[in-house]
Amino acid sequence: MINWTLYKRGMQGSWRMLLIFAAVITMYFTVIISMFDPKLGSALNEFAKAMPELMAVVGMNPVSAELAGFLEAYLYGFIMLVFPMLFCILSSNKLISRHIDRGSMTYLLAAPVKRETVALTQMKVMATGIFALVIYATVLGIVNCEISFPGELDIGKFILLNVGTLCLQLFIGGICFLCSCVFDDSKYAVGVGAGIPTLGFVIQMMANAGKELENAKYATFFTLFDSDGIIAGQSGAIWGMIVLLAGAIVLFSTAIVVFSRKDLHI
Amino acid sequence: MSVCEVQGLTRDYGKGRGVFDLSFTIDQGEVFGFLGPNGAGKTTTIRHLMGFLKPEKGCCTIRGMDCWKDRADIQEILGYIPGEMVFFDDMTGTEFLSFMAKYRKTASNERTKELLDRFELDPRGKLKKMSKGMRQKVGIVAAFMHDPEVLILDEPTSGLDPLMQNRFIELVLEEKSRGKTILMSSHMFEEVERTCDRVAIIKNGRLVAMDKVEALKAAQARKYIITLENERAAAAFAGEELRVVKVSQNQVTVIVQNNIKELISIMNRYPVTNIVTPNQSLEEIFMHYYGGEN
């Protein structure tokens, strides 16, 4: 159930965006990894000790002194959450709701291609982007660490951390894609589709910040991505990943059903 | 044999908008004109036929297939010109046409080339930068290039110059002679007159007239603007036994319903300097269907 012509068109429309995000990720990874010092504790760790609250807000409070823990704290608490999330928001709008809003969906449906196939193809364009960004970050992290600090990185843990990120981002992508299919108006699709993950992220930042707001973590799905737990090797973290992945499947399936059954005023 | 059937189609948008209990059938090889004032429900009906909207009540079928349930199968044999041409950003005309051909999994280069020549269209420019007429031509080519059996055309000649409108009429007539079934919504009287076998007029979502074009034409009224030498003569002329709509200075506008001889004999007695038949849109000609209370 894929239309390769449409898939190719979708990829043509998103590779520039992917390239920009990949460049940003490359920059952050290179800079942050260069700040790691296994013996003395990095400059960033000094920061974390000096201003624990501020650094905790953006998830930068290392649970371990290992390289994998270091990367988790400084890259997977903010950079690897926010940039793929931005990609999800932007591409979901481009793939469905903008075509309905503008009217170009007419031509996609005035052809012997099932609506399910159109939605599924567009979903695959988005998923390809998410996979590409996370796999790129994984390879980049491993290569970068092996060059600068050979043998220091626990590659298994680092890959697991990225699998977790992938599950989280697919879940976010599912929310954005569902909104794109539910709302006819691009304005609402982006508003709600971007609003829910952003709100979730802000709640997580609040929960990180202080003891009294800690319970707020139960109000956001970001908690299911327990990056600290993955590094610490807790089994609960794996369950969180499974729940996120299952949620993503449910969200995408719902989106496709909604799109196939809705009235389109195009 | 009927190819397209609409039965009791209803979609109520509230406030009297939508379509209500609409029924008609189109036969194989027939060109069916679909007319009505703006907002009458023409596009809404077409959206149902295209499977974009699910009927609230009633149903529509094309070649016996349900327009909502079997929409993807119907599209195999269907060509569509939307009322509004919206393409994809940043594609050239050539890219768009080849995208559509591949997307539909059809390869009909000969036919596409023939259509491009016919409409003197060079599709190499960016769609975004094309004029309305050029975009319309791209839409026409996209609708006909896979040689569909059934065509749904929503105001197909809007934006085209008279020469191209004529070419389009020729194309429709050729397709008709090849046995294609065509539903065409239009505001151009000439186009409908020359191509359509039957015409349906809808207003406020309801069918108000459906008949052969000749039958509707018999009831047709034409407007003439007659210029006389002076205002006095115009005033006197306006006093004759005619349906006078307007008198302004030395010009008199009359509506004549097939009794053109009578008008000519009256004109003979007056110092007439000019007579003009303004280009009448279909709205004007079928005023008695369109106008009046709801």
Interface residues (C-beta under 8 A of the other chain):
Chain A: N3 T5 L6 R9 R102 G103 S104 T106 Y107 L108 L109 A110 A111 P112 V113 K114 R115 R261 D263 L264 H265 I266
Chain B: R47 M50 G51 F52 L53 K54 R71 A72 D73 Q75 E76 L78 Y80 P82 E84 V86 F87 F88 F99 M100 K102 Y103 R104 K105 A142
